[in-house]
């Protein structure tokens, strides 16, 4: 339905808001909006990664060979125990991942410490695949947007934190 037709209807939500002076039809909210300064422009760390470039990623400290962790990796209780850590192995566009913007998006390829990834550093398309980096094994690579990468001195997560203990560790002594 064209917006002009919808705006002319008397039985719509828009007409109800207009009658009750709600939302954008509230005269007091219009005055408050005019008095408030415009919101600040987003910084490079909070901008959408579809416009990110390798230079912007480098400015954020994302460089090849740097240790990192993936932001947002938590368990159901919001514990960071199951976060994925690794080494940055690729920065740049990935043709097989569609971009929402007309410019190509920058992706960060990470070689994970544990096999918790989705690929081995290569992606397959219908017409063939391309290796972007060597992840060192199956499920040890992942591509993420730069805003999900935190660079720092993150040590390798020990196996026991992931619930993988040796048979000798923590075993009860037989009596």
N, C-alpha and C positions, 0 to 999 in steps of 0.2 A: 504494500500500500504506500503510495507517495506520502511524504511527510506533510505536504499541504493539506491533503485529504484528511489525514489523521488529526492534524491540528484543528481542523474545522469541526470535528465530531464533538458532540456534547456528552457522549457516553464513554469516554476514554479516561485512562489514568491521567493523561496530560490535562484534560479538562477538570478533573477532580482536584489535581494539584493547583491549578489556576484558581478555582473557586475557593479553596481552603488556604491559599497563599502559602504553599509549601515548596521547599526546594528552591529552585531558581526564581520562583514567583514570590518568595518571601521578601518584602521590601527591606527588612532589617538585615537579612543575610547579604543583600546586594551592597548595602552601605559598609558592612564589615569587610567584604571582599575588596572594595575600592580603597579602604584604608590600609589594608595589609600590603606590604611590599611583595613583589613577585618572588616566587621560590628561586633559590640559587640554581645555577646550571649544575648538572651532575658532574662529579669529578671523574677522572679516568678509572678509578677503582670501582665506581658504581655505575659506570656507563654500560650500555648493552654491549656484549661481546661481539655482536654481529658487525659493529663498526670498529672493533679492535684491530690493530695492525701489529705485526711483529715488533715494530718500534715501540708501540704502546706497551706491549708485554714486557719488553726489555726495560722500559722505564719503571714498571711495577716490580722489577727485580727478578723477573722470570727469564732465566738464561739457561742455555744448554749445560747439562752436567750438574745443575744445582739440586740439592736435596729439597723435597717438598712433601706436603700432605694435601689431600683433597678435602676441601672445606665442605661440610655438610654430611660427611660420613659419620653417622652415629647409629647406635642401636635404638630400640624402642624406648629405653629409659633416658635417652639423650646423653649417654656415656660415649666418650670418645675412644673407648677401648677397641672398637672395630674399625677405626679409621685406616684408610689406605695410604701408605707412604711409599715413596720411590724417588727416582731420579728423572729429571726432565731430559727427554731424548729427542724431542722434535717440537718446533714452534713454526706454525705457518698454516696455510689453507689446506683443507682436506676436501678434495673434489667429490668424494663419495658421500659426504655428509651435506645434505641440502642446507642452504643458508636462507634465512628469512629476509635478508636485505639484498639489494642489488649488488653490493660490494661483497667480496669473498670474506668470510669470517676467518679469524685466526683461531686455531686450535692448539692445544698443548698436548703432546704425546708423552705419556709417563710410563717408564719401565718400573713396574711395581716390585716391591720386595717379596710379596707373597702372591700366589696364583689366585688373585681375587679380581682380575680384570675381565675384559670382554674380548680381547683379541691378542695377537702376538706381534703387534706393531704394523700389521698390514690390514687393509680393508678390501673386500671384494665388491666389485660392481658387476652389473649384468654382462658387460663386455670384457671383463678381466679384473685383475686386482693390482694394487700397488703397495709396495712395502715402504712405509714412512720411517720406520726405525726397527731395530732388532730388540725385542722385549726379553729375549733369553728363554723363551718357552711359551707354551700354550697358556692362555688366560693370565699372562703377566704384563699385558699392555692395556692402556686405556687412553682415549682421547677425551679431554674435557675443555671447557671454555676457560680462558685466563682468569675470570673472576672467581672460579672455584679452586684456584691454586694458591696455596700459601707457601712461600719459600722460606726456609730457615734451616737450622741445624737439628733436623729430626733424625734420631738414631733409628736403626732397624728395630721394628717391634719384635720382641722375643716371642718364640713359639708358644710359650706357656701363657702369654696374654691372650692368645687366640684359642686357648682351650686344647692345644696339642701338647700333651706332656709325654715324656718318655715313660716307658713302663716302670723303670726303676724309681723315678721321681714320685714322691708322694705315696708310694706303696706302703701299706701297713706291714709291719713285721709279723711274721707268723709266730704264734705262741705255742 
